[in-house]
Amino acid sequence: MYQDFQQHLQKTLNEIREAGLYKNERVIITPQSSDIKVATSSPSPCGEGQGGVSELPVINFCANNYLGLADNKELIEAAKARMDARGYGMASVRFICGTQDTHKELERVISDFFGTEDTILYAACFDANGGLFEPLLTEEDAIISDALNHASIIDGVRLCKAVRYRYANGDMADLEEQLKKAQAQRFRIIATDGVFSMDGNVCPLDKIYELAQKYNALVMVDESHSAGVVGKTGHGVTELYNMRGKIEIITGTLGKAFGGSVGGFTTGKKEIIDLLRQRSRPYLFSNSIPPMIAAAGIKTFEILTRSNELQDRLHENTAYFVEKMRAAGFDIKPTQSAICAVMLYDARLSQEFAAALQKEGIYVTGFYYPVVPKGQARIRVQVSAAHTREQLDKCIAAFTKIGTILGVLK
Ligand SMILES: *Cc1c(COP(=O)(O)O)cnc(C)c1O
């Protein structure tokens, strides 16, 4: 039975390899941090073939660890203490017997952070977005979605019967056109990422909100790459545009700036959250997050509201990096986040450049078509509050060295 299917899969895999799109996992053998070690040949999962592994120390510029909390001692202690007090797992979905006080407290803390009415937790933001639209809208309604929205928003929209409209990334004239068409429907939701992950640009939330008022639409913002990062105190795009409490639906993740573990959430208007608790499928049919993760989540928000040190350092680091890289002659996309797209345009060059940087001890990822448009290949650098000035300088020096060798800098 398997033979035909196996051949079919092998053919597909070969096509992926030949197109140069095959993804190999790079194995890290330290905690996630700004300083990590990667294994240069990965150990086999069944314990065979070990011994050929050597360690390569690198400075990490490709994690979503924006605030450097992924190995934070206070979070680790909070997780350990709650695991001792409340056990390892919940073995249940939330509404049967998977809700502890820890989950309720984390939901309250997230609502306080965003200035919203209520919050619902999910196993991941992928689930939050996947389970968002279908319970709220029917074929009578419309979703107007930014063309560069995250895959999970796209999947969530697909799972919903609402009429779909798409507007070009951040293009307000196009959004207005689509909103005009969507007047044919009953209710309308505009869906957008807060920060777009490939360029690091922020959505024009103030203008989106104005159009939403004009054309009678609700607004949904996914703050996964923006919460903890954007805004003076890291409260995300609603802080940046001074719009706290105005947006009906915000989704986000605990897997990036907020500790880098797992967990997602939807936060916003009370009735929306209430209906999601009744009807959202990833919430109803998927396990509760472990108490230790929820407890570390609570601690994360405590750390971030206690002091602005991490947000300040992240903003300083990003501004420093962008300024020095531009001064060195690199072309960096306009960014309002901690994502810096160093433009190289050529796909092969982006891969060569990233490989050469790794030899210099700088760990980054090169992106090219189809992840970004054709002719828009780049290296994405993600700055963290955990980076020291020395680490940033090493990165800039390595970029300059390789850029000169590869003819990018004249
Ligand atoms: C990372 C990301 C997600 C997925 O978050 P997980 O919690 O890892 O599932 C969703 N939306 C956006 C915009 C993201 O960047």
The ligand as an SDF file (V2000), in Angstrom:
LIG
                    3D

 15 15  0  0  0  0  0  0  0  0999 V2000
    4.4080   33.7640   15.6560 C   0  0  0  0  0  0  0  0  0  0  0  0
    3.1060   34.2450   15.2260 C   0  0  0  0  0  0  0  0  0  0  0  0
    1.9390   33.5030   15.4640 C   0  0  0  0  0  0  0  0  0  0  0  0
    1.9840   32.1310   16.0410 C   0  0  0  0  0  0  0  0  0  0  0  0
    2.2210   32.1590   17.4140 O   0  0  0  0  0  0  0  0  0  0  0  0
    2.3750   30.7710   18.1930 P   0  0  0  0  0  0  0  0  0  0  0  0
    1.9660   31.0980   19.5810 O   0  0  0  0  0  0  0  0  0  0  0  0
    3.7990   30.3600   18.0590 O   0  0  0  0  0  0  0  0  0  0  0  0
    1.4490   29.8000   17.5340 O   0  0  0  0  0  0  0  0  0  0  0  0
    0.7340   34.0570   15.0960 C   0  0  0  0  0  0  0  0  0  0  0  0
    0.6550   35.2750   14.5230 N   0  0  0  0  0  0  0  0  0  0  0  0
    1.7560   36.0070   14.2580 C   0  0  0  0  0  0  0  0  0  0  0  0
    1.6150   37.3540   13.6260 C   0  0  0  0  0  0  0  0  0  0  0  0
    3.0130   35.5140   14.5940 C   0  0  0  0  0  0  0  0  0  0  0  0
    4.0930   36.2410   14.3240 O   0  0  0  0  0  0  0  0  0  0  0  0
  1  2  1  0
  2  3  1  0
  2 14  2  0
  3  4  1  0
  3 10  2  0
  4  5  1  0
  5  6  1  0
  6  7  2  0
  6  8  1  0
  6  9  1  0
 10 11  1  0
 11 12  2  0
 12 13  1  0
 12 14  1  0
 14 15  1  0
M  END
$$$$
